[in-house]
Amino acid sequence: MANKWCGYSQHCFRYSPSSIPRFTYWALRKKTVIKLVAEDSSGSNVKRANLSASKSERIKLPDYNDGVGGKKYHISEFLSQPSGIAAVLNTRALQTFESLDANTYRCSLPKLQFLNFEAAPLMDLRVTSTEDDCLVEMLSCKFEGSEIVEEQNSHFSALMVNHMTWGGADAESFLEVDVKLNLTLEIYTRPFTMMPVSAVERPGNLMMQALVDKLVPLLLQQMLQDYDEWVQKQLENTS
């Protein structure tokens, strides 16, 4: 049967239900679902804590040369080598380490124990080294473990930048490190949802700052040791 619609202008249109494109209802239904999901994900009840820590440190660099032709083994040359990149990423402290492309690396740390859970942090890092500086950027960070542990990956985001620069006269050359770490945590479990965001941010910032204050000097110390070992090998090869 055909139905008839008449408008105010007295024009009538006839249509048959079979003539309506079958995808129309599904398209409208899909649009409605997408709209509902978007509204739910941006609900005003979601709390997020922003944590941050930073540390800058400057150390004097040793002055290396081969003792013959006066060749300098500058830190920039070291950091452009695979051994220098391994030193920057501190691969000795990693569980696994693999190259994804020319300057991007996937690193996993040893498993962490928290209550009854085990989680292995997995990070993708990009290292960009030039004659003037070296930049380490964290592109992604997630945790591998049980299903419950991996569900937490959708509730936080992390950003880390380690910018190293050097300069000065030969007798007073230096290396300066500037590390910044930022975390955004979604607060969605009790009793934390009942607290103000500051109750999470204040102790979280203190904990992160203490961690960065401890790790940055250790990283520099290990990197200088690796730098010295690399220079000694170069000297041996020229003797």
Secondary structure, DSSP 8 states (H G I E B T S, - for coil): --EEEE-TT--EEEE-GGGS-THHHHHHHHHHHHHHHHHHHT-TT-EEEEEEEEEEEEEE----B-SSS--B--HHHHHTSHHHHHHHTTGGG-SEEEE-SSSEEEEE---EEETTEEEEEEEEEEEEE-SSEEEEEEEEEEEEESHHHHHGGGGEEEEEEEEEEEES-GGG-EEEEEEEEEEEEEE-STTGGGS-THHHHHHHHHHHHHHHHHHHHHHHHHHHHHHHHHHHHHHHHH-
